[in-house]
Amino acid sequence: MGSVIQMSAAGTGGTESALVSIDIPQNGSILGVQWACSCLLNADAEVFEAQLSFGSANSNTNDSRQVISSLRMTASLVTAAGAVPVFANYYCPLPDLPVAAGERLFIHAAATAGVTSTIRCFLHLSFDEPSTRVRRG
């Protein structure tokens, strides 16, 4: 049985670890991650990156096995005046990444100082056993 779980966060710039976390409700697999993000870039070479991870701290090293998916946005401006709102809505399929009940996932952000962002991450899950309702309302 499948389910979708949303994670939502807001970033204020700089390296921000563990903006939000969730616990996986049942054993299963992550089939994909959908990113729906926006940020406001107002100078040349500003950048924003969101990261979904098993680790509780933002990682930008090679061979980091805790990172599941990330999304990076930037804009090239010819002048420092003005601002550019940047949006992304992207689905990233994964090769049936196994997860265990109670395993914690985190959203991190890294951006140029002062870059504000809105982050939405939708986890597309498939559970191993028949499940009870996991939505909370």
Buried (B, 14 or more C-beta within 10 A) or exposed (E): EEBEBEBEBEBEBEBBBBBBEBEBBBBBBBBBBBBBBBBBBBBEEBBBBBBBBBBEEBBEEEEEEBBBBBBEBBBEBEEEEEEBEBEBEEEBEBEEBEBEEEEBBBBBBBBBEEBBBBBBBBBBBBBBEEBEEEEEE
